[in-house]
Amino acid sequence: MISCKNTLSFSVLLLSLACGPAKEKVRYEYIDTSTPSVQDPNQSGPLNPVTCKGDFVSLCAEVQSRIDLVQGQIDASSKAGFLQEMYAAQLNLNELLEIRDAYQNGVRDVTNIQQRYGSLRQMMADNGQDIKAMGALNYQKEELAAVREVFNAFGELSLDPAQVAAANVKPTIIVLNASESATPWAGYWYPKRGKDLFDGDNAPLAKFDRYLQAQNKPSSIVQWEVGHFDNSAAEWEGMCDAWAMASVSMLEPKKAQTIDGIEFSVGDLKGLATKYYEGYKPQIFGRRYQGQAATDGMIQDLRPEGFHKIVEEYLGKRKQPIIIDEDPGPEVWSKPMFRIALSMSMDPERTHAVRVKAFPWLTRQRSLVDNALTSKATDLAAPAYEYRLYFDPTPLADGRLKVIAGEWLGGSLNFHPDTVSLPQKAENQDQINPDVKANHDDLRKLLEKAGMIPS
């Protein structure tokens, strides 16, 4: 989903994306992250009566009629080229969509929603009705839903007023780290055109077959892989998603291990851990690019306030790494993030706004199988992002300043995290190879014996 480019047109539905040796892209099926609380942000026309129950039916009908009216205003002002009127109407629509969502979930008190949009309208006025500012404060339906999903899961984003005051004098630096023991490890991305996982007696899956057979358990893992090998697969298709999830979920093996008489190298163990997480279904925040009208053009990526809240929650509070899709375009580049430095300063162009320069540390995937341990000198990727956070100048009850909008700036408009993936559970029972799936307990126990899973 390329930011701010409404002229894109793609006729082919992109369902599989992956990582290649040059651009390190990762294979992903499109995952619809809509939840019951945001069933269809693009819905128009009458509401399904099932979504609003009891005495909320009349409230939903009323707000839906207002949504239809405002949608007509947006269409008319857009056709006429009246941008200020269109942006003002879009803000009204966003507020009504959130109110409708609250009613659908049985929440009658929408005061907080109304107050936030009142602050956004005041911010528009404070910035002199500047067209760029108005555009930045307006969200398309999907991006609004994506940000609200983050806040519904982890709470609203707010700023420390002391840090904001200090940022008025000089940049405030905040560093958030996952714990040292949770640092993701580098590993091979295993392209689909390659046979490294299963070809030959010393391949990781061949060793795992022998490991199972030694326990009198029939196994045909390698046979299945041979039968499903696709030499015509795109050169970039691979298992970067599985590697990234394995690297944030399991410890790095430190040395070769002989387990039940079979020797597994460091590379073997990483390969088996990657295979274990193939098909894993993470929790995903944001919207994946589909290559069709639903996500073309003005549909945006995860806004920076959603990204900022997740890194605060995971890297800051939980001390756990996350996985980002590094690129907002149609291709997916998965990498685990384990550290970020945030430099915050007052914005010289906008009132009640701070600029944030973010410097994350990512672990990169390797282009070859090897047994070397992860090194920050050779396995580190360090992009830079810049974004603006608008805050309500009226403090909350606890004195903090509520963030009410955000926008990517400069080069980050077209290069920023598209989505964020988070582990939902430690185990995986959704492997693609049916024999790996049938023996997932044995594979997990093997990795536990190798010291990759704390007992």
N, C-alpha and C positions, 0 to 999 in steps of 0.2 A: 504494500500500500504506500505508494510514493506520496509524500506530503505535498499538498498545495499544487498538485498538477491535475487539473480537471480535463485535460485533453487526451488522457491516455485511453486507448481502446484495445482490448485483447479479445479475440474470438475463441481462443482455446482455453479450456478450463485446466488450470495447472493444479493437479492433484498430488504430484510427487515432486519433492524438491530434495536436494541432497548436497553433499560436500565433495569437492574435487580437490586434486592435489594443488591446483593453482590458486583457487579462490576459497578453498576450505568450506564448501557449502554442505549442507546436511539434508538428508532425505526426511521429509515429513508429509504425512497425510494431512489434509486440511482438517482442523479440529474446530468444531463449532463450540465456542465457549459461552454461548448464551445460557442463562440459568432460568429457573422458573420465575425469578423476580424480574428478569428482563427478557420476556419471551420473544418479542419481535419489535425492536425499536423502530423498524420501518413500517409498522402496521398502519394501515389507514382504513377508513370506513368504520362501521359499527364494531364495537367490542364484542368478543365472544362472551355471552352472558355467564359462562362457567367461570371466567377469570375474575368476576366481581360477584361476591356472594352477599346474601342478606341485605342489610340496609345500606350497603355500599353500591348497590346497583344504580340507584338514582344519581349518586355522586359521580360514578364512572360515566354514566350517560351524559351528564352535564359537562364534565371535563372533556369528553370525546367530541362533543359538539363544538367546544371552544378550540380544540385541536384542529378540527376540520376547517373552521373559520380562519385560523391563523395560517394553516397550510395554504389556503387560497390567497392570503395576503402575501405570503412568501413567493408564490408562483407569479403573482401579478407584478410585484416590485422587481423580481428577478428579470422578467421579460421586458420591463420598462427600463431596466438599468439603474434603478434607484437603490444604490447599495446601502445607504444609511437606513432606509426604511426596511430593506430586506434583512439586515443584521439585527435591527431592533425586533422585527417579527420573529426571527430565528431564536433570539434569546427568550422571547415569550413562549415559543414552541417548546424549547428545552425545559423550561420551568413546568409547563403543562404535562410534558411526558413524564417528568419525575413525580409530579403529583399523581398522575394516573397510575404509575408504578406503585406508589405508596398505597393507594386505594385497593389496587389488585392484591396487595399483600395484607390487607386488613388494618392499615395504619391510617387513622383519621386525622391526627395532628400533623399538619404539613407546615407548621410555622417555621421550622429550620430551613426548609426549602425556599419558602417565600423570602425569608431574611437574606439568604445567600444571594438570591437573584436581585433583591433590592440593592445589595452591595455591588453586584456586578453592573447594574444600571448606573449607580452613582459613580463607579469607576469609569464607565464610558464617558459620563459627563465631565469628570475631573480631567480626563485626557482630551477634552475639547472635541469630542465626536470624531477623533482621528479615524479615518477609514481603516488603516492597518490595525490600530488598537481594537476597533470594533470587530474586525474579522478574527483577530486572535482570541477574543473573548467569547466567540461563538463556536459551538461544537456541532458537528454532524451527529446524527442520531446514534450511529454505531460507536463513535469515539466517546460520546457522553456515556453510553451504556458501559463501555469498557472501563472508564475511570470510576464510575459508580460501583462496579463490581469489586475493584480494589478497595475502595473506601468501605464498602459493606463488609468486606472480609477482615480488614485490619484497622478500621477507624479512619476518621478524617485526618488529613495532613494539616499540621499547624507548626508555626515557627516560634522559637524562643525569642521574646522581645529583647532580651539582653544581647543576643547574637545579632538581631536586626539592627539595634542601636550601634553596636560595635562595627557592623558592616558599613555604617554611614561614615566611619572614619578611615578604616582600612579593611581589606578583605578578611573575612572570618574563615578559618580553615577547620574543617571537620573531617576526621579520618575514621572510616568504619571498616572493621576487619572481621572475617570469619575466624574462628579459632584456628590455631596452628595445626591442630590434628585434623581439621576439616579441609585443609588446602587441597583442591582438586589435583589429580595427577594427569600427566600427559600420556596419551596413548594413540595407537593407530586407528584410522577411521574406517578401515576395511571396505574398500570399494566393491560394488556388486560384480564388477568385471573381474575381480581378483579371486584367487582360490586359497589365499593364505590361511584362512580359518580351518579348511578341511582337507586340503590336498597334501598327501604324503603321510607317512607314518608319524612324523614329528609335528604334524599340524595340531593345534590345540584341541579341536573337536575329535580328531582321531585318538588322541590320548584320553579324552573323556569317554569315548566309546570303550576303550580298553579298561578304563577305571570302572565303568559300570559292569562290563562283562566279567571282570574279576570278582564281582559280587553276585555273579549268577543272575544278572539282570539283562534281559535281551535289549539290545540297543542298535538302532540303525540311523543314528544322527547323521553320519557322514554320507550314507546312501541317500538320504533325503536331500541333503545339500547338493550332491552331484546331480540328482534328478531335477533339481529346480535351479540349477545354474543357468544364468542368462547372459550369454556372451554379447548379446545386442543391447544390453542395458546402457544407458547414458553414462559417459565417462565420469560424471560427477556424482552418480548415485552411490550411496554408501550408508554407513552406520554411525554417523557423527552424533545423532540424537542419543543413541544407546550408549556410546562412549561417554558423552557428557553426563548423562544420568548416572552411569556407573562411577564416574570420577568424583561426583559429589555425594554418592551414597555408600561407597566402600573405601576402605583404606588402601593406600598403595602398597603392593607387595614389595618387600625390601630385598629379597633374595630368592634364588631358586629353591623349590621345595620338592622333596621326595615323599609322596603320599601314597600309601598302600602299594609301594614298590614301583610307582611310576613317577618319573621326574618331570616337574613342570617348571619351566623357566619363568622369569618375571613377565616376559612378553606373552607366554602362554596364559598366565593367570589373568593378565589384563584383557586378553582376547576373550577368555571365558566369561569374565565379568561383563564385558561389552555384549556378548551373546546373551547373557542372562537378562539384560535390560532391553533387548530387542522387543519391540511391541509394547513397551511400557506406556501407560497412560498417565502423564503428569497433570498437575493442575496448571492451567495456562491462563494468563491474564493478557488481554489484548486481542487483536483480530488478525488472523492469518490472511494473507493476500490470496484471493481465489482466481484472479484473472477473468472476471466477468463483471457484469454491471453491479452486482451486490457490493463489490469492494473496489471498483475502479474509481479513479478521479478523486472527488472530494472526501471520500471516506478515508479517515486518517488512521494513524497508528496509535499505540498507547501514548497518551499525553505525558509530559514530563512529571506532573505532580503524582501520577499513578506510579511511574518508575521510581520517583524519589521516595514515596511512601514504602514501597516494597524493599528498597535497599535499607531504609531506616529499620524496618521491621526485622529483616533477615540478617543482613550483615551487622546492623547495629545492635539490636536487642537479642536475637537468637544466636548470633555468631555462627550463622550457617551460610554457605555459598548459595548462589542462585544460577540459573542458566538463562542466557539471553539469546534471542535471535538478533544477531549483530547488525543486520541490514533491514531497512524498512521496505525494500523492494520485493519483487515476486519470488526471489530466491531466499533461502533460509540458511543462515550461517550460525550454527549453535556453538556457543562457548560458555564454559562455567566462569562466573565472576566471584572472586573471593576477597577483593579489597576495593575500596573506592575512596578517593580524596575529593572533598567538596569545598570549593572556594566560593564564598558568598559575599557579594558586594551590593550596595544600593544601586538601583538602575537609574542611569542618568537621563533616560528617555521617557520613563513612565512613572507616574506617581503610585505610591503604595505597591512597589514591586522590587524584587531583588533579582539579580542575575547570579546564576550558578554556573561555574565551570567545574565539570566532573571529570575525574581522571581515574577510570577503573583499571583494575588488573584482571586480565583474563588468562586462563590456561589454554594454549593452542593445541590442536590435534597434530599428531606427527604424520609425516608422509611415508614412513617406513616402519615395519615392525622392528623393535629393538628392546634391549633389556636395561637400558640406561634409566636411572631414577630421574624423577622430575627435577629440573633445575630452572630457577627464575632467570638465569642468565640466557638460557636457550629456548625455554618453553613458555615465555611470557608474551602476551599481546597487550598493548596499552593504548587504546584509542582515547580520544578526548571528545566530550560533549559540552554543549553550552545551551542553557535554557533560562527562561524567565518564569518566576513564580509571582503571581499577584496575590496580595493578602488583604483581608478586611482590616482597616485601621482600628475598628472598634474591638477591643480585646474580648476574648471569651471569659467565662467565669473564673477560669484558672489563670488568666492573664496572658495566655498565649494568643498568637495571631493566626487566624484561620486562613489557610490558602484556598482561594476560590477559583483560580484558573491558572493555566500555564501554557507556554508555547516554546517550541524548539527554535533556536536562533542560529543564524549564520550557516556554516557548513552542516550543522546538526539537523537542519530542516530535512535534508535528504540522506543523512547518515546518523541514525540513532537506534536504540533498541526498539525493535518492532513488537516483540512479545517477550514475556518472562515466563519461564517454566519452573515449577516447584515440585519437589517430590511429594507424593500423597501417602505413600506407604513404603516400607522397606523392601517388601517382597514383590516379585512380579510373577504372575501366572498367565501372562498373555503373550508368551513367546510365539513367534511365527512358525518355527520348526516344531511339529507336533511331538517329536521325541524329546526335544529339549523341554517342552512344556510338560510332558508326562514325567520327566525326571528332574523337575526344577528343584525339588527338595534335596536331591542328591548333589546337584550342582551347587546349591547354596551351602550345603554342608562341606563340600570340597573347598569352597572359597573361605569358609570359616576356619577350616583346618590350616589354610594357608595364611591366616592372620589378617584377612581382608575384612572380616566381619567380627566386631567385638563379641565375645561370647557372654 
